[in-house]
Amino acid sequence: MKKNPFISFIVCLFALILGVGGGAVGITYATMPETEELVVGEEVYYTYNGTGVSNVPLDSAGQGLSVHFLELGNKYTGDCTYIKYGDVDILIDCGSKSSSISTVSEYLKTYMGEDNKIDYCIVTHAHTDHYAGFATGTKVQGIYDLFDFGTIIDFGSATNKDKDSGMLKKYIDNRDDAIERCDAEYFDVSVSALKGNNKIYNIGANNEVQLEILYNRYYNHKINGTENNYSVCVMLKFDDKEFLFTGDLEEHGSSAETYLLEDNESLKDIANSSDGVELYKAGHHGSSTSSSKNFIDAIKPEVVCVCCCAGSPEYTDDVDKMFPTTSFIETIAPHTQDIFVTSLCVDWKNDEYTSMNGNIVVIAIAEQEKLGINCSNNDQILRKQEWFNRTITVDGIERAMRTWPPNGVVID
């Protein structure tokens, strides 16, 4: 558990003894993280060599491509995905709060080279649980301040939010400063993304990795739906494997997932094939509004990773609709049992949370069929987590059990 009441009491008592001046310094440090001074605990942020889906150790990641789903250092739900291939570093989003900056930046530094450069940075949409780490004031160094950048890809004006609003304006100011400072390429999907002409970045000496910016109608059309539907959607291809990232794209009330399937040839090919994507980052944190049945039946995921604080009442008191939702689990269940979740809410009111799987690292090695899974806390699939079994009496999860695991395969 990452927050212990007794330890908190001791720390507060110590701060009181130091006096008002020392207390003021402590408050400033707590609210404005200075990454370069942070000491990181190895048990929290570093991934160990576990035994995953194919028992691939973390030190094998250098032979292939690794995708890291990060815990964010607080109880709030948010997204941050780090992808590494050789010397190429890719970052998709950085939420959930400014307090996540130190957690994320220290994690990245353990894997990045000395050039301190994020080659491709993708910010999916204008919700702070996805961009807070980039949107800081002058007193706090954000991700755009702490790293150099080669290419920045984001939602541009594909948003129904007021660009002059406080946090979004900070994001835009920081982004523009980073583009100028680094002489970075900027790809604005609201201007540059065209149907039938998807932007593809080739990575590696022999272009063995392709980063495809999928077309989303919301980029340049105002359609019914929430801010989530403006999400930049990405397909990553390596070897014969495909990894899909859809931000918070939704379906219910908007048909955005249906549009995505209709408008992208790479997704049509998957839908018409007996094979599916090897990895899917659960849309909208495993919500009931995303990962619709038609969408999941089309992409047929083999491994699903959920970035959320499971069982958190942050957005609802309805247990069935807390991330990852009952309907999400029920929809995924017929396709795979390999579902992994980053964090777990313990006591929301007392700011207590812990790791479920923790930082999830998915490793793909060329010509190796199965993905490797290594997690900083444990490698247990969702079905075997204590939280899941404690919630099994919920009607929807009982329904999911009738089809889970798929094909009648029994989980030990």
C-alpha positions in Angstrom: 0.0 0.0 0.0 1.5 3.3 -1.1 0.1 5.5 1.7 0.4 4.4 5.3 -1.5 6.5 7.9 1.2 5.8 10.6 4.0 6.9 8.3 2.0 10.0 7.3 1.6 10.9 11.0 5.3 10.5 11.7 6.2 12.7 8.6 3.7 15.4 9.7 5.1 15.4 13.3 8.6 15.7 12.0 7.6 18.6 9.8 6.0 20.3 12.8 9.2 20.0 14.8 11.2 21.6 12.0 9.1 24.7 12.3 7.0 26.9 10.1 9.8 27.6 7.6 10.6 23.9 7.1 6.9 23.2 6.8 6.5 25.7 4.1 9.3 24.2 2.1 7.8 20.8 2.6 4.4 22.0 1.3 6.0 23.6 -1.7 7.9 20.4 -2.6 4.8 18.2 -2.2 2.7 20.3 -4.5 5.4 21.2 -7.1 7.4 18.0 -7.9 11.1 18.7 -8.8 11.9 15.5 -10.7 15.7 15.9 -10.6 15.6 15.8 -6.8 13.3 12.8 -6.4 14.6 9.6 -5.0 12.7 6.7 -6.6 11.9 3.5 -4.7 12.9 0.4 -6.8 10.0 -1.6 -5.5 7.5 0.8 -6.9 8.9 1.9 -10.3 11.2 -0.7 -11.6 9.9 -3.8 -13.3 11.3 -7.2 -12.3 11.8 -10.3 -14.3 8.5 -12.2 -13.8 6.9 -15.0 -15.6 4.2 -13.9 -18.0 2.2 -15.2 -20.9 5.3 -16.6 -22.6 7.8 -16.3 -19.8 10.0 -13.7 -21.6 12.3 -11.9 -19.1 12.6 -8.2 -19.1 16.2 -8.3 -20.2 15.0 -9.8 -23.5 13.3 -6.5 -24.3 16.4 -5.3 -26.0 16.0 -7.9 -28.7 12.5 -6.6 -29.6 9.9 -4.1 -28.8 8.5 -3.3 -25.3 5.3 -1.5 -24.4 5.1 -0.1 -20.8 1.8 0.8 -19.2 2.7 3.0 -16.2 1.3 3.5 -12.8 1.0 7.2 -12.1 2.0 7.7 -8.5 -1.5 8.6 -7.2 -5.0 7.2 -6.8 -6.4 8.8 -9.9 -7.2 7.1 -13.2 -5.1 8.3 -16.1 -3.1 7.1 -19.1 0.6 6.9 -19.8 2.2 4.4 -22.2 5.9 4.2 -23.0 7.2 2.2 -26.0 10.8 1.4 -26.7 12.4 -0.2 -29.7 16.2 -0.1 -29.8 17.2 3.6 -29.4 13.7 4.9 -30.3 11.4 6.1 -27.5 7.7 6.7 -27.9 5.4 8.2 -25.3 1.6 8.2 -25.5 0.0 10.6 -23.0 1.0 11.5 -19.5 -1.7 11.8 -16.9 -3.2 11.9 -14.4 -2.1 14.9 -12.3 1.0 17.1 -12.1 2.1 14.8 -9.2 2.6 12.1 -11.8 5.4 14.0 -13.5 8.1 12.8 -11.2 6.9 9.2 -11.3 6.8 9.1 -15.1 10.0 11.0 -15.8 12.0 8.8 -13.4 10.6 5.7 -15.0 11.5 6.9 -18.5 15.0 7.7 -17.5 15.7 4.2 -16.4 15.1 3.0 -20.0 16.1 5.9 -22.2 19.5 6.6 -23.6 21.8 9.5 -22.7 20.2 11.7 -25.5 17.2 12.2 -23.2 15.0 12.3 -26.3 11.5 11.2 -26.9 11.4 10.5 -30.6 7.6 10.4 -30.9 5.3 12.0 -28.4 1.5 11.4 -28.9 -1.1 13.3 -26.8 -4.4 11.8 -27.5 -7.1 14.3 -26.4 -7.9 17.3 -24.2 -8.7 15.5 -20.9 -6.3 16.2 -18.1 -6.0 12.5 -17.1 -4.1 12.2 -20.4 -2.2 15.5 -20.7 -1.7 16.9 -17.1 2.0 15.9 -17.2 2.6 18.2 -20.1 0.5 21.2 -18.8 2.4 22.9 -16.1 3.0 26.5 -15.0 6.4 28.2 -14.9 7.2 26.9 -11.4 6.9 23.2 -12.3 8.9 21.4 -14.9 6.6 19.2 -17.0 7.4 16.4 -19.5 7.8 19.0 -22.3 10.5 20.7 -20.1 12.3 17.6 -19.0 12.9 15.9 -22.3 13.9 16.7 -25.9 11.5 15.7 -28.7 11.7 14.6 -32.3 8.1 14.5 -33.3 5.0 15.7 -31.4 1.6 14.4 -32.5 -1.6 15.6 -30.9 -5.3 16.5 -31.3 -4.6 20.1 -32.3 -8.0 21.8 -32.7 -9.8 18.5 -32.7 -11.6 19.3 -29.5 -14.8 20.8 -28.2 -13.0 22.4 -25.3 -12.2 26.1 -25.1 -8.5 26.3 -26.1 -8.2 29.4 -23.8 -9.2 27.5 -20.7 -6.6 27.3 -18.0 -5.1 23.8 -18.3 -5.5 23.5 -22.0 -3.8 26.8 -22.6 -0.9 25.6 -20.4 -0.7 22.5 -22.5 -0.6 24.4 -25.8 2.0 26.9 -24.5 4.3 24.1 -23.2 3.9 22.1 -26.4 4.7 25.1 -28.6 7.7 25.9 -26.5 9.0 22.3 -26.8 8.5 22.4 -30.6 10.5 25.6 -30.9 13.2 24.5 -28.4 13.7 21.1 -30.0 13.0 22.1 -33.6 10.5 19.2 -33.4 8.2 18.1 -36.2 4.5 18.8 -35.3 1.7 16.7 -36.7 -1.7 18.2 -35.9 -4.4 15.5 -36.7 -7.1 18.1 -37.0 -5.3 19.6 -40.0 -3.1 16.8 -41.4 -5.0 13.5 -41.0 -6.8 12.5 -44.1 -9.1 9.6 -44.8 -7.3 7.0 -46.9 -3.9 8.6 -46.4 -2.9 7.6 -42.9 0.4 9.0 -41.7 2.9 6.2 -41.1 6.3 6.6 -39.4 8.8 3.9 -40.2 11.1 3.0 -37.4 14.3 0.9 -37.3 17.2 0.3 -39.7 15.0 -1.8 -42.0 11.7 -0.1 -41.2 10.7 -3.1 -39.1 8.3 -1.1 -36.9 5.5 1.0 -38.3 3.7 3.7 -36.3 0.4 4.4 -38.0 -1.8 7.4 -37.1 -5.3 6.0 -37.8 -7.9 8.2 -39.3 -10.7 9.3 -36.9 -13.7 11.3 -38.3 -13.7 13.4 -35.2 -10.3 14.9 -36.1 -11.9 17.2 -38.7 -15.7 16.9 -38.2 -17.9 18.0 -35.3 -20.0 15.0 -34.5 -22.2 14.1 -31.5 -20.2 12.7 -28.6 -17.8 13.5 -25.8 -14.3 14.9 -25.8 -13.1 11.3 -25.7 -14.0 10.8 -29.3 -11.4 13.2 -30.5 -8.7 10.8 -29.4 -5.7 10.2 -31.6 -5.8 6.5 -32.4 -2.6 4.6 -33.2 -1.7 1.2 -34.6 1.8 -0.1 -34.0 3.1 -2.9 -36.1 6.2 -5.0 -35.4 7.1 -8.3 -37.0 3.7 -9.9 -37.7 2.2 -8.3 -34.5 -0.2 -5.4 -34.2 -0.8 -3.2 -31.2 -3.8 -0.9 -31.0 -4.2 2.2 -28.9 -7.5 4.2 -29.1 -7.2 6.6 -26.2 -10.6 7.2 -24.7 -12.5 6.6 -28.0 -16.1 5.6 -27.3 -19.0 3.9 -29.1 -22.2 4.3 -27.1 -24.0 7.4 -28.2 -21.5 8.3 -30.9 -20.5 5.3 -33.0 -16.9 6.5 -32.9 -15.4 2.9 -32.7 -17.6 1.9 -35.6 -16.3 4.8 -37.7 -12.8 3.8 -36.8 -13.3 0.3 -38.2 -15.0 1.6 -41.3 -12.4 4.3 -42.2 -9.1 2.4 -41.7 -7.9 -0.4 -44.1 -5.6 -1.9 -41.5 -8.5 -2.4 -39.1 -10.7 -3.8 -41.9 -8.0 -6.3 -42.7 -8.0 -7.4 -39.1 -11.8 -7.6 -38.9 -11.9 -9.8 -42.0 -9.1 -12.1 -40.7 -9.3 -14.9 -38.3 -6.4 -13.3 -36.4 -6.7 -10.2 -34.1 -4.5 -7.6 -32.6 -1.8 -9.0 -30.3 -2.2 -6.1 -27.8 -5.1 -3.7 -27.1 -4.9 -0.9 -24.6 -8.4 -0.9 -23.2 -10.3 2.1 -24.5 -11.3 4.7 -21.9 -9.8 2.8 -19.0 -12.1 -0.2 -19.4 -15.3 1.9 -19.3 -18.8 0.8 -20.3 -18.9 3.3 -23.1 -15.9 2.0 -25.0 -14.7 -1.5 -26.1 -18.1 -2.2 -27.6 -18.9 -5.8 -28.6 -18.8 -5.1 -32.3 -15.4 -3.4 -31.9 -13.9 -6.1 -29.8 -15.3 -8.9 -32.0 -13.6 -7.2 -35.0 -10.1 -6.6 -33.4 -10.1 -9.9 -31.4 -7.4 -8.9 -28.9 -5.0 -11.5 -27.4 -3.7 -9.4 -24.6 -5.6 -6.4 -23.0 -4.0 -3.9 -20.6 -6.2 -1.5 -18.6 -4.8 1.8 -17.2 -7.0 2.6 -14.2 -7.3 2.4 -10.5 -9.6 -0.6 -10.2 -12.7 -0.3 -8.1 -12.3 3.5 -7.6 -15.3 5.7 -7.0 -13.6 8.6 -8.7 -16.4 8.9 -11.3 -19.2 6.8 -10.0 -20.5 4.9 -6.9 -22.0 2.2 -9.0 -19.8 -0.8 -8.6 -20.7 -2.2 -12.0 -19.5 1.0 -13.7 -16.2 1.5 -11.8 -13.2 0.9 -14.0 -12.7 -1.7 -15.3 -16.5 -2.1 -15.7 -18.5 -5.2 -15.5 -19.7 -4.8 -19.1 -16.1 -4.3 -20.3 -15.0 -7.6 -18.6 -18.1 -9.4 -20.1 -17.2 -8.1 -23.6 -13.5 -9.1 -23.5 -14.1 -12.5 -21.8 -15.0 -14.5 -24.9 -11.7 -13.5 -26.6 -9.0 -13.7 -24.0 -8.3 -14.3 -20.3 -5.0 -12.3 -20.6 -6.3 -9.0 -19.0 -3.9 -6.9 -16.9 -4.7 -3.8 -14.8 -2.2 -1.3 -13.4 -3.6 -0.1 -10.0 -6.2 -0.9 -7.3 -8.1 1.5 -5.1 -8.0 0.5 -1.4 -9.7 3.4 0.4 -10.6 6.4 -1.7 -11.4 8.8 1.1 -8.1 8.1 2.8 -6.0 8.3 -0.4 -5.1 4.7 -0.2 -4.2 2.7 -3.3 -1.9 0.0 -4.3 -0.7 -1.9 -7.4 -2.8 -4.6 -9.0 -0.3 -5.7 -11.7 1.7 -2.4 -11.3 3.7 -1.2 -14.2 2.8 -3.6 -17.0 5.6 -4.3 -19.6 4.6 -6.2 -22.8 7.5 -7.6 -24.7 7.4 -8.6 -28.4 10.3 -10.5 -30.0 10.5 -11.1 -33.7 9.5 -14.5 -34.8 8.3 -15.4 -31.3 4.6 -16.0 -31.4 3.6 -15.1 -27.8 4.1 -11.8 -26.1 6.0 -11.7 -22.8 4.3 -10.0 -19.8 6.3 -8.6 -16.9 4.7 -6.6 -14.1 6.2 -4.7 -11.2 3.8 -6.1 -8.6 2.6 -9.5 -9.9 1.9 -11.2 -13.3 -1.6 -12.5 -12.4 -4.3 -12.1 -14.9 -7.4 -10.2 -13.8 -9.4 -13.4 -13.3 -6.9 -14.5 -10.6 -6.7 -11.2 -8.8 -8.1 -11.0 -5.3 -10.2 -7.9 -6.2 -11.9 -9.7 -9.0 -12.8 -12.7 -6.9 -14.1 -10.4 -4.2 -16.4 -8.8 -6.8 -17.6 -12.0 -8.4 -21.0 -11.9 -6.9 -21.9 -8.9 -9.1 -24.4 -10.2 -11.7 -22.6 -9.0 -14.7 -19.3 -10.7 -13.7 -21.2 -13.9 -13.1 -22.5 -13.6 -16.7 -19.0 -13.1 -17.9 -17.9 -16.3 -16.1 -20.2 -18.3 -18.4 -18.0 -17.5 -21.3 -14.7 -17.0 -19.6 -12.2 -18.5 -20.2 -12.9 -18.8 -24.0 -13.1 -22.2 -25.6 -13.6 -24.0 -22.3 -10.0 -23.6 -21.3 -9.8 -23.9 -17.5 -7.7 -21.4 -15.5 -5.6 -22.9 -12.8 
